């Protein structure tokens, strides 16, 4: 709890990002890429964050969002 509070005030704000990177099929995905298949990296701290090409923004890794993206990917593949 105290660590999260200190992170809010002194942690990274994630203002600068790399270009979005998409992981190819058959390659082991990291945690951020597991959500949408695409991720960006914070250039200040190195944290990988999931990215959605359709909305063109960083998305959260919540379970309901993960299910929504997987359903959309299945729908587009058909």
Phi, psi and omega in degrees: 000312181294325179296319179293323178295317177294326178296324179298319184272324187242357183280183181284140179268353180054061180264336183241129185233158172283172173292144179302136180241132179254133180275131179288157179295142178091351178260139180298130183265147174277179183300319181290320181285342180291337182285306184238349185092350180231144179214162173238159180242133174291126182284347180270316185245346178088005180288137178266131183235139180294143183230139179250117181293325182296315181270347181054050176203166177285137181244158176280162181260033181291151183301321181291326177291319179299317179293321180296316180293319179296321178294319179295318180296321179294320181295318181289330181288335183281000000 
